[in-house]
Amino acid sequence: MRNTVAVALMLAASLGLAACDKKSEDKAQDANQHAEQAQQKMSEAQDKVNDAAKENAEAAKAQAESNEAAAKEAAQDAQPAESK
């Protein structure tokens, strides 16, 4: 009889605790939402890094073109001086 009562009390206690455990489910949902937000932020940050790299490449190309034009101009300026 004691064993039956003990088992019944254990069952009731475990069911009661299981019913009260909604907070852990809420925490899991919150954690999933935060993980999704973090993933979105990481994606946005990666896009910004890619944009910055693209801008750097364009700036390097423009600098190279500017250097090339300056070199051609310097070469042209040097040619008339040689012919004098």
N, C-alpha and C positions, 0 to 999 in steps of 0.2 A: 504494500500500500504506500509506504514511504517512497519507494522507488517510482511509482506511478505519479504521485504528487510532484516529486522532484522533476520528473521528465516533463510534466504538464507546465510547471513553473518555468523551466528552462525554455520550452517552446514558446510560451507566452512572452517571456522576456526577449527572446531573439526576434519574434515578430514585432514586438513593440519598438525595439531598437532599429529594426529594418524600416519600419514605417517612419521613424524620426530622421532617417538618413537622407532626406531630400537635399540637404545642404551640399553634400558631396556631389550630387548630380548637378546642382547649380554651379558649383565650383568647376566641374568638368566642362560645362557649357561655356562658362566665362573664360576658361583657359583656351578652349577652342576658338572663341571669338578673338581673344588676344593674339593667338597664334596666326589667325587669318590677317589681323591688322598688321602684325609684324611682317608677315609675308608681303603684304601690299606695300608697306613702307620700304622694305628691302628692294622690291621691284622698282619703286619710284627712285630710290637712291641709285640703283644700277643704271636706270635711264639717264639720270643726271650725269653719272660718270661717263656713260657712252657719249652724251652730248658734249661734255667737256673735252673728251678725247678727239671727237670730230672737229671741234673748234680749234684745238691745238694743231691738228693736222692741217687744217685750212690755213691757219696763221703761219705755219712752217712753210707751206707751199707759197704763200704770198711773199714771205721773206726771201725765199729762194728766187722767186721771179724778180723781186726788187734788186737782189744782189746781182743777178744775171744782167738786168738792164743797166745797173750802175757800172758793171764791168764792161759792157759793150760801149757805153758812153765814154768811159775812161779810155778804151782802146781807140775810139774814133777821135777823141781829143789828142791822143798821142800821135796819130798818123800825120796830121798836118804839121805838127811840130818837127817831125822827122824829115819831112820834105823841104823844109826851109833851109 
